[in-house]
Amino acid sequence: MLDRRIYETLTGEDDGRVCRDIPESACRHQPRNFLIHILSLAATKTGDGLADPKLVLSWLLGAVGAPAAAIGLLVPVREAGALLPQLFTAATIRSLPQRKWVWAAGSVVQGLSVLGIAAAALSLEGAAAGWTVVALLAAFALGRSACSVAYKDVLGKTVSKSTRGTATGTASSIGAIGVLLFGAFLSTGMLERSVPTICGALALAGVLWIAAALMFATVAEEPGATGGGGNPLRVAIEQAALLRHDGQLVRFIATRGLLIATALAPPYLLARGGAAAAGKPGALGSFVLASALASAISTYVWGRLSDRSSRRVLMLSGAVAALALGAAALLGHFAPQAMGSGFLLPALLFVLTIS
């Protein structure tokens, strides 16, 4: 069968029934489940690139005249909305014997939200468009939150540990290729440079999420354990006392908190170029291309360095990010005309994304 041949080619396993750490009853479904995971994740990762809040949605809101406050909220709403609800929902989700339905439902919510964003950008302008997109992005983040809780549990029950990295890595590579093509088509003008074009890309992303949900619903997931899932909010409150006694933990959390700036900065970096850079889809294409290339390269770069010292990786990445953002600030103040060049801002974003 095709799924077995793909499984054996990608994993090097000569017998798709070899299982090391998943239920014996799931062994015979592993090749098919392996392929479904790849296709579903590849669809959503491609959608992530087509609807990237840091770049694509930021540019789109700028193009429809949304207020700066709405643009500035895109990344915080996306990130916080995907993480904070997990404190309240994780225990309930993990009490379900089958969690693939949670992932499928969350993916549908994400797809419908992105389709709504495309419709809002086409039909609304100004503040109405901006705040509608922010509200829809909040709904998107809630769907993403449910998927985040459910996915690793389903993966752990349906794909052997020795091949999970291959499944997720293959999906990431497929998604990266899709995003690179999108950026290349925009930057070279092969795609029409207009708001409707970007909305068309968002519509495609929405369809990809819904298709991923339909595929993932067919995963052969055996009912699993429903116990042992403590309430993350209660556990967090109980463990907050550690902050009074563990200075290392305090410094670690403070460092991670300060590094949030690297996630919040790209929309402002895009906007800092002014009309010459941020007002044209061609500039957006260069940004998407730079971000996708950096994401592909950075995994290897930091992976190699982290084998030596994760602490030094964090120090170096923070310093590199500071240099990139500092350069953007200084150039924007002292040489604003340079910010409109076709390569400077994407180059700074490339360095920032690697960091």
C-alpha positions in Angstrom: 0.0 0.0 0.0 1.1 3.6 -0.6 1.0 4.6 3.0 3.3 1.7 4.0 5.7 2.5 1.2 5.9 6.2 2.2 6.4 5.2 5.8 9.2 2.8 5.0 10.9 5.3 2.7 10.8 8.1 5.2 11.6 6.1 8.4 13.9 3.4 7.1 11.7 0.8 8.8 11.3 -2.3 6.7 8.2 -3.4 8.7 5.5 -0.9 9.4 4.3 -3.0 12.3 7.4 -2.4 14.4 6.2 -0.6 17.5 8.3 0.4 20.5 6.2 2.6 22.7 2.6 2.7 21.4 -0.2 0.3 22.2 0.0 -3.0 20.3 -3.5 -2.4 18.9 -2.2 0.7 17.2 0.7 -1.0 15.4 -1.2 -2.1 12.3 -2.5 1.5 11.8 0.9 3.2 12.2 1.9 3.6 8.5 -1.5 5.2 7.7 -1.5 7.3 10.9 2.1 8.4 10.1 1.0 9.7 6.7 -2.1 11.5 8.1 0.0 13.3 10.7 2.3 14.5 7.9 -0.5 15.7 5.7 -2.5 17.4 8.4 0.6 19.1 9.9 1.9 20.2 6.5 -1.5 21.8 5.7 -1.6 23.7 9.0 2.1 24.8 8.9 1.5 26.1 5.3 -1.5 28.0 6.6 0.6 29.4 9.4 2.9 31.0 6.9 0.1 32.3 4.6 -1.7 33.9 7.6 1.4 34.9 9.7 0.2 37.7 12.1 3.7 39.2 12.4 3.9 39.9 8.7 0.9 39.0 6.5 -1.8 40.2 8.8 0.2 43.2 9.9 0.7 44.3 6.3 -3.0 43.6 5.5 -4.3 45.8 8.3 -1.9 48.6 7.3 -3.2 48.3 3.7 -6.8 48.6 4.7 -6.1 51.6 7.0 -6.6 49.9 10.4 -5.4 51.8 13.5 -1.9 51.2 14.8 -3.3 49.9 18.0 -5.0 47.0 16.2 -1.9 46.1 14.3 0.1 46.2 17.6 -2.3 43.7 19.2 -2.1 41.1 16.5 1.0 39.2 17.9 0.0 39.5 21.7 -3.5 38.3 21.0 -2.3 35.4 18.9 0.4 34.3 21.4 -1.5 34.9 24.6 -4.7 33.5 23.2 -3.0 30.2 22.3 -1.3 29.8 25.6 -3.4 31.2 28.5 -6.6 29.2 27.8 -4.6 26.0 28.3 -4.4 26.7 32.0 -8.2 26.2 32.1 -8.8 23.6 29.4 -6.0 21.1 29.6 -7.4 19.0 32.4 -10.8 18.7 30.6 -9.2 17.8 27.3 -6.9 15.2 28.8 -9.9 13.6 30.5 -11.2 12.5 27.1 -10.3 9.0 25.9 -10.0 10.2 22.3 -8.5 13.6 21.7 -8.3 13.7 17.9 -11.7 15.3 17.8 -10.5 18.2 19.9 -7.6 18.8 17.4 -10.0 18.5 14.5 -12.5 20.9 16.0 -9.7 23.4 16.9 -8.5 23.2 13.3 -11.9 23.9 12.0 -12.2 27.0 14.3 -8.8 28.2 13.0 -9.9 27.7 9.4 -13.2 29.5 9.8 -11.5 32.4 11.6 -9.0 32.9 8.8 -11.7 32.8 6.2 -13.5 35.4 8.3 -10.4 37.6 8.4 -10.1 37.4 4.6 -13.8 38.4 4.2 -13.4 41.3 6.7 -10.4 42.7 4.9 -12.2 42.6 1.6 -15.4 44.2 2.9 -14.3 46.6 5.7 -11.9 49.4 6.1 -10.2 51.4 8.8 -11.0 50.7 12.5 -13.9 48.4 11.6 -11.6 46.1 9.7 -8.8 46.3 12.3 -10.9 45.4 15.3 -12.9 42.7 13.4 -9.6 41.0 12.4 -8.3 41.2 16.0 -11.5 39.6 17.3 -11.3 36.8 14.7 -7.6 36.3 15.5 -8.6 35.8 19.2 -11.1 33.1 18.1 -8.3 31.6 16.0 -6.0 31.5 19.0 -8.6 29.7 21.1 -8.8 27.0 18.4 -5.0 26.8 18.3 -4.9 26.5 22.1 -7.1 23.4 22.0 -5.0 21.8 19.2 -1.8 22.4 21.2 -3.1 20.5 24.2 -4.5 17.6 22.2 -1.9 17.0 19.5 1.0 15.6 21.5 -1.3 13.1 23.2 -2.6 11.9 19.9 0.9 11.7 18.4 2.1 9.7 21.4 -0.7 7.2 21.0 -0.5 6.7 17.3 3.1 7.1 16.1 6.2 5.4 17.6 8.6 7.6 19.4 11.4 6.7 17.0 9.5 8.1 14.0 7.6 11.1 15.5 10.4 13.5 14.7 10.4 12.3 11.1 6.7 12.9 10.8 6.8 16.4 12.3 10.0 17.3 10.5 8.7 16.2 7.1 5.5 18.2 7.7 7.6 21.3 8.6 9.7 21.0 5.5 6.6 20.7 3.3 5.1 23.8 5.0 8.4 25.7 4.7 8.5 25.0 0.9 4.9 26.3 0.5 5.7 29.5 2.4 8.9 30.0 0.5 7.0 29.8 -2.8 4.4 32.2 -1.5 7.1 34.7 -0.6 8.9 34.2 -3.9 5.8 34.7 -6.0 5.0 37.9 -4.1 8.5 39.4 -4.2 8.9 38.7 -7.9 5.4 40.0 -8.9 4.2 36.6 -10.1 1.2 37.1 -7.9 -0.8 40.3 -8.4 0.2 42.9 -5.9 -3.1 43.7 -4.3 -5.1 43.3 -1.1 -7.4 40.7 -2.8 -4.4 38.6 -3.6 -3.4 38.5 0.1 -7.0 37.7 1.0 -7.0 34.9 -1.5 -3.9 33.5 0.3 -5.8 33.7 3.6 -8.7 31.9 2.1 -6.4 29.2 0.9 -5.0 29.0 4.4 -8.5 28.6 5.9 -9.3 25.8 3.5 -6.0 24.1 4.4 -7.0 24.1 8.1 -10.4 22.7 7.4 -8.9 20.0 5.2 -6.4 19.2 7.9 -9.3 18.7 10.4 -11.1 16.3 8.0 -7.9 14.3 7.5 -7.0 14.2 11.2 -10.5 12.9 12.1 -9.6 9.7 10.3 -6.6 8.9 12.5 -7.0 5.5 14.1 -6.7 6.5 17.7 -7.3 3.9 20.4 -9.1 5.2 23.6 -6.5 6.0 26.1 -6.0 6.9 29.8 -8.1 9.8 31.1 -6.4 10.2 34.5 -3.3 12.0 35.6 -4.1 15.3 34.0 -3.9 17.9 36.7 -5.3 21.3 36.4 -2.4 23.5 35.1 -3.8 26.6 36.7 -4.0 25.0 40.2 -0.5 23.5 39.7 0.9 26.9 38.6 -0.6 28.6 41.7 0.8 25.9 44.0 4.3 26.2 42.4 4.4 30.0 42.5 6.0 29.7 45.9 9.1 28.5 44.1 9.8 32.1 43.0 10.5 33.1 46.6 13.3 30.5 47.0 14.7 29.8 43.6 16.7 32.7 42.2 17.8 30.8 39.1 14.1 30.2 38.2 13.3 33.9 38.7 16.2 35.0 36.4 15.1 32.4 33.8 11.5 33.6 33.7 12.6 37.3 33.6 14.9 36.5 30.7 12.3 34.7 28.8 9.8 37.5 29.5 12.2 40.1 28.1 12.8 38.1 25.0 9.1 38.4 24.1 10.3 41.6 22.4 11.7 39.5 19.6 8.2 38.1 18.8 6.5 41.5 19.1 9.0 43.4 16.9 8.5 42.2 13.3 5.2 44.1 12.7 6.9 47.3 13.8 9.9 46.5 11.7 7.6 46.1 8.7 5.8 49.3 9.4 9.1 51.2 10.1 9.9 51.2 6.4 7.1 53.5 5.8 5.1 53.6 2.6 8.1 52.7 0.4 8.5 49.3 2.1 5.3 48.4 4.0 2.8 49.7 1.5 3.6 47.4 -1.3 3.0 43.6 -1.5 6.4 43.3 -3.1 8.0 44.3 0.1 5.7 41.9 2.0 7.0 39.1 -0.3 10.6 39.9 0.6 9.7 39.8 4.3 7.9 36.5 4.1 10.8 35.0 2.1 13.4 36.3 4.6 11.4 34.9 7.5 10.9 31.5 6.0 14.5 31.1 5.0 15.6 32.2 8.5 13.3 29.7 10.1 14.6 26.9 8.0 18.3 27.8 8.6 18.0 28.6 12.3 17.0 25.1 13.4 20.3 23.7 12.4 22.4 26.7 13.6 21.0 26.7 17.1 20.7 22.9 17.3 24.4 22.6 16.8 25.2 25.4 19.3 22.8 24.1 22.0 24.7 20.8 22.0 27.5 22.8 23.6 25.6 25.2 25.9 22.0 26.2 25.9 22.7 29.1 28.2 25.2 30.6 25.7 22.7 30.1 22.9 20.2 32.2 24.8 22.8 34.9 25.5 23.9 34.9 21.9 20.4 35.0 20.4 19.4 37.9 22.7 22.5 39.8 21.7 21.9 39.2 18.0 18.3 40.3 18.3 19.3 43.5 20.1 21.8 44.3 17.3 19.2 43.8 14.6 16.5 45.9 16.3 19.1 48.5 17.4 20.3 48.8 13.8 16.7 49.2 12.6 16.0 52.0 15.2 19.2 53.9 14.5 18.7 53.7 10.7 15.1 54.7 11.0 16.1 57.8 13.0 19.3 58.9 11.2 18.8 57.5 7.7 15.0 57.0 7.2 15.4 57.0 3.4 17.5 53.9 3.6 14.6 52.0 5.2 12.7 52.1 1.9 15.4 50.0 0.1 14.3 46.7 -1.2 16.8 44.6 0.9 17.7 46.3 4.2 14.5 45.6 6.2 14.2 42.0 5.0 17.9 41.5 5.9 17.3 42.8 9.4 14.2 40.6 9.7 16.3 37.6 8.5 18.8 38.2 11.3 16.0 38.8 13.9 14.1 35.7 12.9 17.3 33.6 13.2 17.8 35.0 16.7 
